[in-house]
Amino acid sequence: QRQLVESGGGLVQPGGSLRLSCVASGFTYDFFTMAWFRQAPGKEREGVSCISRSGVANYTDSVKGRFTVSRDNAKKTLYLQMNSLKPEDTAVYYCAAFLTSAQALCLLTSRPFNDWGQGTQVTVSS
């Protein structure tokens, strides 16, 4: 049974940093494109960042230059380093995975993703 478990969320002041982690189990991890999504209250879920099997990364415009996605295939873990956090980054953050044969495919749309974690809350507030 495939499972994704996020951690690392919390309350942080504007300008602060957090590092989210997502541990996968039951996956042949190397064969999955991974991504982070977020959903704020009253808003639609949006793609934040993705990383392909070969390490190609992509980001939504609002987080470029502030967030960095990475993956450790040996540990089956996905990371999201979030710096210079803003109140508008407040949301529940989810990691997601989809199985693909493509090495460099990286998508920020949710439709292809079949596996999702339970989410971790990030709150940016003074």
N, C-alpha and C positions, 0 to 999 in steps of 0.2 A: 504494500500500500504506500503510495507516494504521499509525502507530507512536507510542507514548508512551514517553518516556525521563525517568525520575526522577533527581534529584540532590539533594545537600545533606545527606544523612544523615551520621552519625558518632557519636563517643563524646562525651558531655557529662555534667557533674556534675549531681546533683539541684539544681533551682532554676535551671538554665541554660536557654538558648534555642537553637533551630535554625530555619532556614527551608528548607523543602523546595520544590523546583521540579519541574515536569513539563512538558516541551516536547512538543507534538503536531506530527506531520507527516502529510501525506496526508489531513488532515481539512478539512471545511468547518466550522471550529471553532465558529462562531456557532450552529450547529444542534445542539450537543451539551450535555447536562447532564454536569457533571464531578464527580468525587468522590475522596476519599481513603479507603482502607481500610487496615487493619493486621492482621497476624497474628503473635502471639507463639508461641514454641515450646510445643507441646502444647495450643494453644488454637485455637478456630475463628476464621476471619477475621471481623472486625467493621468496620462502617462508622464512620468517624471524623467526616467532614464532607462535605457536598455543596454545590454551588452551581449554580443553575439558569442557563438561558440569559440571563435578565433580571437575574441577580445575587442572587436569593433564596438565603440560606444556611441551613444547618441543621447541628447538631452533636450527637454523642452526649453524654449527660449528663456523663460523666467528664471531658470536655475543655472544657466550656462555661466561658467566662471566661478560658481559658488559650490556646486555639488560635484562629486567625483564618484563614479561607479567602478567597482572592481569585483573580480571573482577569483576564488581559490578553488580550483577544481579538485585538488587533492583533499581538501577539507569539505568539499561540497557546500561552500558558503559564498553567499553574495553579500556585498557591502555597499553602503551608500554613505560617504563622508559628506556631511552638510556643514558648510561654513557660512559666515555672515548671514545667519538666519534672520528672516523677517516675519512679522506677524502674519503676513499672507501665506507663509509656509505651513501654518497650522492646519493639520489634517490627520486623518488616519492613513498611515502608509502601509501598503501591501506589496509583498513580493509575488511574482508570478513567473511561470515557466511554460514554455511550449517546445515540444519535440520537433526538431527540424533536421533535415539532411544538409542544409545550407550552412556553411562555416561562418559567413559574414553577415547573415541576416539579423537585423536589429530593428524592432518595431516598437512604436509607442501607442499603438492601438490595441485595445483589450481583446478583440474578437479571437485572435489565434491562440490566446493563452487559456489552457485547460486546467492548470493547477494554480491554486491561490493559497496564500497564507491567511491567517486569521486577522492580521493587521496589528500595528503598534501605533499608539497615539503620540503625536508630536505637537506640543503647544509652545508657541513663541509669544511670550508676553512679559511685560515689566511689572 
